Amino acid sequence: MKVVQIGDIAGVALELTRGLRALGLEANLLLMPKPGDPLPEHEPGVELIRSSVRALTHARLTARLLTHYSNCNIFHAHSLYNIPLMLLHKLTLSHFHGSDLRESAAENSIIGRLLRRSMRHSRKIVVSTPDLLGNLKDFGIPAEKCIFLPNPIDVEKFRPRPSPVKLAGQERIKLFHPTRFQKIKGNEKLFYAYRQLQDKYPLSLHLVHDQRYSPELGRMLDLIEKLQLKQVYFLSPVEHAEMADYYNASDIVLGQFSPYMVELVSLEAAACAKPVVTSLIENDRSYPEFPPFRHAFTVEEIIESISWLIDNRNRWKEIGNKNRDWVIRHHAQEKICKRLSGIYAEISS
């Protein structure tokens, strides 16, 4: 079986390609990197297609698909790359990750209409968080076409180990929040919670943000100044390959506080056996066992969860081990890739 994935979101396609190749599949990935994206040069099965002109990049992608990859059994498109594959009559499987389905596909725009059309043309549709199954249902997609495939986590890369990274405020309890600052992710709630927590505990808060100015970054900086937050440190964008070092250098990792399911930050941190605070979907039955992370959605819940973890520091190792064990059972790369290969086999039969 010959597989080609197109596009990538948060490194998921890259991890799937690595895992599928480890299982013996002829898996390939076409990437169209944007300026500033990490470039997996010389990665087996990965081909970088780039040009100084974006339109030319897409023309080169089309040429490669119609020549070198024309005989593939599976064309697996991530996010908006469902559209060009559909137009080329090459779309086999659509893979959605979040805002592409919640926002882009819901728009009354050309992109929105084409995304909804691509769903109807896909043999199967895979989503990376279980709440997205509800979005597909709202679009009228038959349930038998829709599959929740948990994001793959390389539990050997993301594991507890000594870190070469030294975060500022070593004498303090280090909170790590690498989630991009967007209203939909609920970051503001964390800052209001931290304002109350900083007067009670010796804390430091470590954030990751793009060095380029954006309205979201401006709002974040204004809010931090308005609330007079102390011991807040900004980290430049961290290469994904280095994220494990930052998780391991921190004490508590904070995910996003939105009404959606667990995101990659929380999963990777949990694989590093770190206490995690994030928003969970109550009564969710997508997993055989509910995630063991500390749930928090409101400002009060964030304060309560972080306070509980700080007051129970003697249990951090126990909590971290439970988190890692859960990730291994439900998100380990090999297990997820075996399931995906089964989906491919079903489509091809």
C-alpha angles and dihedrals in degrees: 000000000000117000132185125189120198123207130357138234119200092337094295095126091048092053091047091051092051092048095046092050090050087057090054100257121139092241123171135181128205113203129190101194121203122215109290095021116131110256117218093206117191092007109156110254094008121115121188115211114192144154137165087247115062094209090056090050090057091047089054090048090053092049092051092048093050095046119023096025101032093109097054118132094213130036106192114188126192123213115316093002086081086081101061091042091051091050089051090049089239102111115123105152130018119207120197127188111183129289090034088069102026095048116007096045091047094055121108090230138105090265092049094049093047092049091052089048091050089057091058091049095049119098089212135005121213124196126193097214124040096231088069090069086073091055091053090050090052089054090054096249112156112252092232090065094052125085133178107220112182115228113264117246122196097223092190092057092040104049137119112279140135111288127223088206118097112199118205117261096041091173090057134074103266117220114195119202110170095162115126113257107252131139091237091059095057097233092147090065090058092054092052089049092048090053089064096038096052091067092053105040137032097253140162123194120210119198133184119213140163112265090224114089118251134167089252091053090047092053090048093052092046092051093049089052093045093052092043092230115190133210093021114153129191122216123198116241109297122221110245091237089060098047093094089062091055094046090051092048092056132074102213126017120212120206127186127306101216129121092260136095129277114302130212096267092061093044095049092045091049090051086057087057094248126148106254131202116194142131117278131189106249116232091010111163100188091106126051086234128028117251111266095220122121108266120223131160107150127054089253092052091050090052091047095048096047092044091051092051093048092048089050100046090141088068098052094101092049092047092047093050091052090050093051093046090053092050091049091052096047110021109028109139096234093051094048093046092050088054091048092050087054090053089050091050091051091051093048096047 
